[in-house]
Every structure is written in C-alpha cells, then in structure tokens.
C-alpha cells in the first residue's frame, strides 16, 4: 500500500489511481486526502507531488482562499492581513464596513477597525 506501506494481501480489495501511475495501490481505507484524511474511494481525487487530495484541499494548494467568504481567490489582487488572505472587498472595518485594504487600521478584540471608527467608538476620550 502506497500510504501505510503494508503488503497487500491476495484477494483483498485494492484501489488503483490512474493519475498516480501503474505502480501504486492503496487499501480502500488508506485512499485518503493527505490534508484532511477524507476517504476518497468513490469520490473525485486529485494527485499532486506524490499526494492524494480531496477537491477542496487540491484547490487550496493552487489558489488562496478568502477568510471572509471562504471562496477561492482567482483575482491577482487580494490582501494578506492578520495572517490570512482576503478578497479586497472582504477585508472591511468591523464597525462601518469600509474596505481596509491598503489603509491603516487597528484591531479591537481581534477585529479590524478603520482609524476613524476607532477614534469615534473605541479610543479613550
């Protein structure tokens, strides 16, 4: 078995993945996504760099995912803030919803807030 490295027993079912090559076989329970462990038998699988992926995690390996909407980001312009990727329109002030990409912001209780909302709603007077 390509995953667990144990011998396949004669007569036991085995999974063959054409995209992985003719030399690889898996036990049905070992044919899983390398990221989440989802069982891929009877599902669409992806093969990349010697690893099996479910559809979601293969896509995550190709494109960033927006922390705001959980969709893949296909645009070449997006922002990286607070350690996560965001569509430009989804990284917004928690108070007024103005777009924060490219401007100064502060965090209040781990939530991004624009400078004017911070001064108006959170700063000590």
C-alpha positions in Angstrom: 0.0 0.0 0.0 1.4 3.4 -1.0 0.0 5.0 2.1 0.6 2.6 5.0 3.5 0.7 3.4 1.9 -2.7 4.4 1.7 -5.6 2.0 -1.5 -6.1 0.1 -2.9 -9.5 0.8 -4.0 -11.7 -2.1 -7.8 -11.4 -2.6 -8.1 -8.1 -0.6 -9.7 -5.2 -2.4 -7.2 -2.5 -3.6 -7.6 0.9 -5.0 -5.7 1.9 -8.2 -5.4 5.5 -9.1 -4.6 6.0 -12.7 -3.2 9.5 -12.3 -0.7 8.2 -9.7 0.8 5.6 -12.0 0.6 1.9 -12.5 3.0 1.1 -9.7 0.8 2.4 -6.8 -2.0 0.7 -4.9 -3.9 1.6 -1.7 -6.0 -0.3 0.8 -9.5 1.3 0.4 -9.2 2.8 3.9 -5.8 4.3 3.1 -7.0 6.1 -0.1 -7.5 9.4 1.8 -6.8 13.1 1.3 -3.3 14.0 2.7 -4.6 17.2 4.3 -7.9 16.3 5.9 -8.0 12.5 5.9 -11.3 12.3 4.0 -11.9 8.9 2.4 -11.6 9.3 -1.4 -12.9 5.9 -2.5 -15.9 6.6 -4.9 -15.0 10.4 -5.0 -13.1 12.6 -7.3 -9.5 12.7 -6.2 -6.5 14.8 -7.2 -2.9 13.7 -7.4 -0.2 16.3 -7.0 3.5 15.9 -6.0 3.0 12.4 -4.8 0.0 13.1 -2.6 -3.8 12.5 -2.9 -6.1 15.4 -2.3 -9.9 15.9 -2.0 -11.3 18.7 -4.2 -11.2 21.4 -1.6 -7.6 20.9 -0.5 -6.3 20.5 -4.0 -7.9 23.8 -4.9 -6.4 25.3 -1.7 -2.9 24.2 -2.9 -3.5 26.1 -6.2 -5.2 29.3 -5.1 -5.6 31.2 -1.8 -8.9 31.1 0.0 -10.6 34.2 1.3 -11.0 34.3 5.1 -14.2 36.5 4.7 -16.3 34.4 2.3 -14.4 31.0 2.2 -14.2 31.2 -1.6 -11.1 30.7 -3.7 -9.5 34.0 -4.8 -8.9 34.0 -8.6 -8.1 37.7 -8.8 -4.4 38.7 -8.9 -5.2 41.5 -6.5 -6.0 40.5 -2.9 -4.8 41.4 0.5 -2.9 39.5 3.2 -3.9 40.7 6.6 -3.9 39.2 10.1 -2.2 36.2 8.7 -5.0 35.4 6.2 -5.9 36.1 2.6 -8.9 38.2 1.7 -10.7 39.5 -1.4 -10.1 43.2 -1.4 -13.8 43.9 -0.8 -14.0 41.4 2.1 -11.3 42.9 4.4 -13.5 45.5 6.0 -13.9 47.6 9.1 -15.9 45.7 11.7 -17.9 48.8 12.6 -18.6 50.6 9.3 -17.8 48.0 6.6 -15.4 50.3 4.7 -12.7 48.4 2.8 -9.4 48.3 4.8 -7.1 47.0 2.0 -4.2 49.4 1.7 -5.1 51.8 4.6 -4.2 52.0 8.2 -6.4 50.0 10.6 -6.3 48.9 14.2 -7.7 45.8 15.9 -10.2 45.8 18.7 -10.9 42.5 20.3 -9.1 40.8 17.3 -11.4 42.6 14.8 -10.1 45.1 12.3 -11.4 48.7 12.7 -10.7 51.7 10.5 -8.9 54.7 12.1 -12.0 56.9 12.1 -14.2 54.2 13.7 -11.5 53.5 16.3 -11.3 57.2 17.2 -15.1 57.6 17.3 -16.1 54.3 19.0 -13.1 52.8 20.9 -10.5 55.4 21.7 -10.3 56.8 25.2 -11.7 60.4 25.3 
